[in-house]
């Protein structure tokens, strides 16, 4: 069998009487099924598969036995479907359960609505694993989808109506985009990312047999290339050589950042390096985001910092505080060059001028690593082996070279090819024969 969980639909009833919902995950699909059982929140034990109804619940025996019966039915239905060599889907499983339990067809109001599914989906992200890596999803994922739920709810309030699965059509699509652009003043990338999250949720609802509207196939996440910065070797050295001994909190952040600039790791990885990750002159680590194994040679600056802390780096602070302190460090290092960025916001292209130190974040470390070694002429695939990028297309998004630098790289490449090749005479393989000098003539005696 797959993985079965019991949850309460907190959008229905009162705290003293909530409907139990069965969430069953199998073969990459998910079924949500109402067994017609209700329970008080205080009597419900969501972490137990055997006794979801606590012993002090007045209906605990009936509820637990009923749920056990349904679990058994699910196993039987799976086995029978497998024996018939048929494909088991959430719709098939629901229909078979209805037959065996002699349940009445679900009333329209008993179906899971789009807003209710937001809550179910968010709750599921807290325990779900990535199908490719087998690891739990990021802790930030429930927060991201909660933000999308709030955005969607705000849109419904603005429109003065609710939107359910069947309401997702071209009109909704256009009005939702217009709301994000005009009312929320979102940039292209921000509203494009929101659309991608909504589409992912609709796909999951379809797989779970809750949604049958396939308009989501027309939803695409628009994106424009971001204008991000990197720090060159001179700027990194200015940061590395700063005397921050009187400000230890900045000193620690600077050191972690330089580690990132010399390893190409993400913030979540370069701030959690352990002594066991260091073997000889190499750093061997499994990245948290992609579960990729990378082997990184320790550069002199990185090695010096690790030795400074006896290879036990200081504990990382939150990314938000880290970025705030980084800007203070970059300003102290004199990174006051004016940077002009362009972004499409509210449907219009806008130009922003900022000091470079204002744009320095934890992720600039990884981008600086990739760009600096790219400028040195290191082979792209070799850099990718360190950064863990799977495709060259994704890797090249990290390369932030200015127009002048691109011209310099092109000119250097052309000049290197134009340099005349030095032709060296091959060394003689045999010794030259010695010439014999002519013998002097001997005068005859007169």
MONOR-V998121 format. One record per pair of residues at least 24 apart in sequence whose ideal C-beta (glycine too) atoms are under 6 Angstrom apart, sorted by the first residue. I is the first residue (numbers start at 0). GAP is how many residues later the second one is. If there is no record, write none. Layout:
i->I gap->GAP
i->I gap->GAP
This chain:
i->0 gap->74
i->1 gap->24
i->5 gap->46
i->7 gap->36
i->10 gap->105
i->14 gap->26
i->15 gap->24
i->28 gap->61
i->28 gap->178
i->29 gap->178
i->30 gap->59
i->30 gap->62
i->31 gap->80
i->31 gap->176
i->34 gap->35
i->36 gap->26
i->72 gap->24
i->72 gap->27
i->89 gap->118
i->89 gap->119
i->90 gap->118
i->111 gap->98
i->112 gap->51
i->113 gap->50
i->113 gap->51
i->116 gap->88
i->117 gap->31
i->120 gap->80
i->121 gap->24
i->132 gap->158
i->134 gap->156
i->147 gap->46
i->147 gap->49
i->154 gap->24
i->164 gap->46
i->164 gap->48
i->165 gap->47
i->167 gap->45
i->167 gap->47
i->168 gap->46
i->180 gap->165
i->180 gap->166
i->184 gap->161
i->186 gap->156
i->186 gap->158
i->187 gap->34
i->187 gap->36
i->187 gap->156
i->188 gap->34
i->191 gap->29
i->191 gap->30
i->191 gap->31
i->194 gap->24
i->194 gap->26
i->195 gap->25
i->223 gap->120
i->226 gap->114
i->227 gap->172
i->228 gap->130
i->229 gap->137
i->229 gap->138
i->229 gap->141
i->229 gap->170
i->230 gap->137
i->234 gap->100
i->235 gap->25
i->237 gap->95
i->238 gap->94
i->239 gap->61
i->241 gap->90
i->241 gap->91
i->249 gap->75
i->249 gap->79
i->251 gap->62
i->252 gap->69
i->252 gap->72
i->253 gap->75
i->254 gap->50
i->256 gap->108
i->257 gap->43
i->258 gap->43
i->258 gap->46
i->259 gap->105
i->260 gap->104
i->260 gap->107
i->260 gap->108
i->261 gap->37
i->261 gap->39
i->261 gap->40
i->262 gap->33
i->263 gap->102
i->263 gap->105
i->263 gap->122
i->263 gap->123
i->265 gap->100
i->266 gap->52
i->266 gap->95
i->270 gap->45
i->272 gap->40
i->274 gap->36
i->277 gap->33
i->286 gap->101
i->289 gap->98
i->291 gap->96
i->293 gap->94
i->295 gap->90
i->318 gap->43
i->321 gap->40
i->322 gap->38
i->322 gap->39
i->325 gap->34
i->326 gap->30
i->326 gap->33
i->329 gap->27
i->329 gap->30
i->330 gap->26
i->366 gap->31
i->366 gap->33
i->369 gap->28
i->370 gap->28
i->370 gap->29
i->373 gap->25
